[in-house]
Each structure stands twice: as structure tokens, then as C-alpha cells.
Amino acid sequence: LGLAGAGIGAAAAVTPVFHDLDELMSSSQATLSRPWYIKNREFGDIGIELDWNLIKRRDLRQYDNFTMKYLPFQYPGGPPAFMQGMESAAQKNSDRLKELWPDYKASTRDLALANALGSVGTFGTYALNTTQGGWKVDPAPTPEELGIPKWEGTPEENLMMIRAAFSVMGLGPMVGVSELNEKTKNFVYEYTGDSWTWLPQG
């Protein structure tokens, strides 16, 4: 028991404590540090010649595991009731927050991180548009649904926030961004498993 207690105390002593998301975002967990021998290259320059004409947008309609199209139809009352239920849940969450903590001013980032951690804790795997165990994590309510303003930071702050959140989830800060142009648009799916399609804006 003494050794166990000492171990817990030592772990607590070295575990960083963050009081808010600004501290988390400015921590080393949001910084991508590479070894000295890693070279920085322009996006697309992988050291060998690359024929970009061979890279095409992918079609996921043939992959049933990347879909939630059946869930609204299985819901009592069908798709309209499913969508209404999602909206009702978001409103109930908002009302309950105000009831429990009337003086607490939760920021958009607080709620976004909480919802993201809930998804990771439920499945621990890719939960964006997949069916796992026969059902899917409900999409997180939007700021509009919660009645709060969007958080708008600079592109650099947005990247640091994403890296920090991924580090909390255990994924580390290995996240990058690139310009969306005629070449990189081909990395965006042309169709999802639900036959959704869009043209990337850029």
C-alpha cells in the first residue's frame, strides 16, 4: 500500500495540471516537436516524383461500414422523429446546464472538448461516420443548437487547439494542415457512405 501510494503521489507530481483550455493550448502538448534529422518539405514534395493526375477523389458508397443511413429508418417514427429527437436532446442538454450551473459560463471550446472526449470514451476508435456495434455516437450539438457563440481563433490558434485536444485523447500532437487547392481536393471523398457529396471550397 505504501509503494502504491508513493507511486500515485509521484505520478500526480509529474502530471501537468491545466486550469483552462488556454493553458492547455499553450502547453508543450500542443507543440509538434520533431527530431533534428527530420527535414521540412513543402506539402506534396515527398522526395520522389509524384504523378498527381493518378490521385482521384474516392467514392465510399460501396463500403457499408462507413454509414449510418439505416439508423434514422430504424428509429421509432422514422427519419423525421430521429432528427427531432436529436434537436430535443440538444435543447435538454442546454436547459440542464443552465439549471445545474446557472453562473457557469461554459465556453464553446469546453463543450466541444467534452463532447469529443465522450465519443472517444465510448468507442475509442474512429467514430465520425462509422457504425460500431450496431449504432453510432450521436453527433455533438452545434453552438447554434446550444445557444452559444462559435469560438473563432486565428488559423494558428485553431491548429494549436486541435493538437492540444488530440493530446488529451492520447493521440499526441501529430496533426497538420495544408492548403486546399486543386491537388489536395483529391484527398477529400467525392461521396460518403451515405451518398453525400460536395465540392471542397478553396
Helices and strands as residue ranges (DSSP letters): H 2-14, H 21-25, G 28-30, G 52-54, H 71-74, H 78-100, H 108-123, H 143-146, H 155-168, G 184-187
